[in-house]
Amino acid sequence: MTTVALLVFPLLALTSPDALLSELTQDTVRRAGSQDTEASANDAPNQLRTVVLDAGHGGKDPGCLGRKTRESRIVLKLVLQLGRKIKEEMPNVRVIYTRSSDHFVELAERSGIANRNRADLFISLHCNASPSSSRVYGTETYTMGLHKTNGNLDVAKRENAVILKEENYQQTYKGFNPNSPLAHIMLANYQHAFMGSSINFAEKVERSFRRNAERKSHGVKQAGFLVLWRTTMPSVLIETGFLTNPEEEDYLISAEGQDEISTAIYKAFVQYKQEIETGG
């Protein structure tokens, strides 16, 4: 990545003025006043205390469609598996899901959940699609930024089009038009203080896919994603595979495939957490 200077020190989430858990109804969120919340106040400043796991799409928005399944179902299973691995191995890390069942959550609310909970990392899981070829396969991880190719733009446009299913989306997203290439360019120019850390984690994810799951990696990319736009912490969007490829769809459906994918992301998470907490 040549257009963005990588930061050499860890950057965690800004303190939000909102109440820690105000107005949240997610069944997976622990309530203010719990032992975990109280204990976090005594943590060292560079500890990764809270991670928000986002299963893309859901409910009336199925996401990409394969021959046998839909994106919303696959990524929910992956997110729940990843969350369980983190909870089992790192009980001091608070894991929050934007959704834990097949229901619709607006994009602005997904980032809102992360911000209100002062998350230190936001991970959004998705499945990919290639309208031009059923042979394309592999993973890619995105951070917020300016898309360099039409392919990156197409992925962002597809993921952002979900806002058309939301009420008052023009007001919520300040007139953003998901069908406009210019709108995505303007959105992608939104550079935030966590770009370096986001790229750092994204690189660890793709490296872990190659090493621990033997996946083909398309690397770390940038594009304008609304779900990452307003997050005030390092944030990535992971495309775990192509549902338009029949063989990869079978892999994503399988228990073995889901375990390999969630384990690879978990190992990247462990490495990233250790790095920021030890200063490198």
Salt bridges, closest charged atoms under 4 A:
ASP36 OD2 - ARG30 NH1 2.53
ASP43 OD2 - ARG49 NE 3.69
ASP54 OD1 - ARG110 NH1 2.53
ASP61 OD2 - HIS57 ND1 2.63
GLU71 OE1 - HIS57 NE2 3.24
GLU71 OE2 - HIS126 ND1 3.21
GLU109 OE2 - ARG116 NH2 2.61
GLU140 OE1 - LYS221 NZ 2.96
GLU159 OE1 - HIS57 NE2 2.84
GLU159 OE1 - HIS126 ND1 2.97
GLU159 OE2 - ARG158 NH2 3.91
GLU239 OE2 - ARG158 NH2 3.86
GLU248 OE2 - ARG215 NH2 2.40
GLU249 OE1 - ARG67 NE 3.63
ASP250 OD1 - ARG67 NH2 3.98
ASP250 OD1 - LYS68 NZ 2.81
ASP259 OD1 - LYS85 NZ 2.98
GLU275 OE1 - LYS204 NZ 2.85
GLU277 OE2 - LYS273 NZ 3.02
